[in-house]
Amino acid sequence: MLWPARRCGGHGASRGALDYSLPFSRDSQYRKHYLPALAKLGIPAVRWHDLRRFYASACAAASIPIERAAKYMGHADIATMYKHHLHLFADSHTDDMDRLEAVATRPALVRIG
């Protein structure tokens, strides 16, 4: 687990101890830490998923190829990235068309000998 949970019960030092074998409480994290941090920063409340959308947008703005951005975001299948985030990776295909034009207008090879 990336994020630990707190053990319920126990006594003394073991009470509420971190335990990486348990999933953490997203609801508790959201209410007790995430929302107060946003409020302190003066940022309107946003959903957890909005952070993923922002990250995908940042990857697109940085010209990171969509395949690599999908890997960074933990998508097991590139189709998920295409389905949900392709519109962020706008591409006019200008560079591809320029490369094809260069091939089409390249002088013919002349055989010597």
C-alpha positions as CSV (number, residue, x, y, z in Angstrom):
1,M,0.0,0.0,0.0
2,L,1.2,3.5,-0.8
3,W,-0.8,5.1,2.0
4,P,-1.1,3.5,5.4
5,A,-4.3,3.3,7.5
6,R,-4.5,3.7,11.3
7,R,-5.3,0.7,13.4
8,C,-8.5,1.0,15.4
9,G,-8.4,0.2,19.1
10,G,-5.3,-0.9,20.9
11,H,-3.7,0.7,24.0
12,G,-0.9,3.1,24.5
13,A,1.6,3.4,21.7
14,S,-0.3,0.9,19.5
15,R,-3.5,2.9,19.6
16,G,-4.1,4.4,16.2
17,A,-0.7,3.2,14.9
18,L,0.0,3.4,11.2
19,D,-0.5,0.1,9.4
20,Y,0.6,-0.3,5.7
21,S,-1.3,-3.6,5.4
22,L,-4.7,-1.8,5.7
23,P,-6.2,0.6,3.1
24,F,-6.4,4.2,4.3
25,S,-9.8,5.9,4.7
26,R,-10.2,8.2,1.7
27,D,-13.3,9.8,3.3
28,S,-11.3,10.6,6.5
29,Q,-8.3,11.9,4.5
30,Y,-10.6,14.0,2.4
31,R,-12.5,15.6,5.3
32,K,-9.7,15.9,7.8
33,H,-6.7,16.9,5.7
34,Y,-7.5,17.6,2.0
35,L,-10.5,20.0,2.4
36,P,-8.8,22.0,5.2
37,A,-5.6,22.3,3.2
38,L,-7.6,23.7,0.2
39,A,-9.4,26.1,2.5
40,K,-6.2,27.3,4.0
41,L,-4.8,27.9,0.5
42,G,-8.0,29.7,-0.6
43,I,-8.7,27.1,-3.3
44,P,-12.3,26.1,-3.8
45,A,-13.1,22.5,-3.0
46,V,-12.3,20.1,-5.8
47,R,-12.7,16.4,-6.1
48,W,-9.9,13.9,-5.9
49,H,-10.5,13.0,-9.5
50,D,-10.0,16.7,-10.5
51,L,-6.4,16.3,-9.5
52,R,-6.0,13.5,-12.1
53,R,-7.6,15.7,-14.7
54,F,-5.2,18.5,-13.8
55,Y,-2.3,16.1,-14.1
56,A,-3.4,14.9,-17.5
57,S,-3.8,18.5,-18.6
58,A,-0.3,19.4,-17.3
59,C,1.1,16.4,-19.2
60,A,-0.6,17.5,-22.4
61,A,0.6,21.1,-21.9
62,A,4.2,19.9,-21.4
63,S,3.9,17.9,-24.7
64,I,4.4,14.6,-22.9
65,P,3.2,11.8,-25.3
66,I,-0.2,10.5,-24.3
67,E,1.2,6.9,-24.0
68,R,3.8,8.0,-21.4
69,A,1.2,10.2,-19.5
70,A,-1.0,7.1,-19.4
71,K,1.8,5.1,-17.8
72,Y,2.5,7.9,-15.3
73,M,-1.2,8.0,-14.3
74,G,-1.2,4.2,-13.7
75,H,-3.5,3.2,-16.6
76,A,-3.0,-0.4,-17.4
77,D,-4.5,0.1,-20.8
78,I,-3.8,3.1,-23.1
79,A,-7.5,2.8,-24.3
80,T,-8.6,4.3,-20.9
81,M,-6.4,7.3,-21.4
82,Y,-7.6,7.8,-25.0
83,K,-11.2,7.4,-23.8
84,H,-11.0,10.0,-21.0
85,H,-8.2,12.4,-21.8
86,L,-7.6,12.4,-25.6
87,H,-9.2,15.8,-26.0
88,L,-6.5,17.3,-23.8
89,F,-3.8,16.2,-26.2
90,A,-4.8,18.4,-29.1
91,D,-2.7,17.7,-32.2
92,S,-3.1,19.5,-35.5
93,H,-0.9,16.8,-37.1
94,T,1.1,19.6,-38.7
95,D,4.4,18.0,-37.9
96,D,3.3,14.7,-39.4
97,M,2.1,16.3,-42.6
98,D,5.3,18.3,-42.9
99,R,7.3,15.0,-42.7
100,L,5.1,13.4,-45.3
101,E,5.5,16.4,-47.6
102,A,9.3,16.2,-47.2
103,V,9.2,12.5,-48.4
104,A,6.9,13.4,-51.3
105,T,9.0,16.3,-52.5
106,R,12.4,14.6,-52.0
107,P,14.4,14.4,-55.3
108,A,14.4,11.0,-56.9
109,L,17.4,8.8,-56.3
110,V,19.7,8.6,-59.3
111,R,21.4,5.2,-59.8
112,I,25.1,5.5,-60.7
113,G,26.9,2.8,-62.5
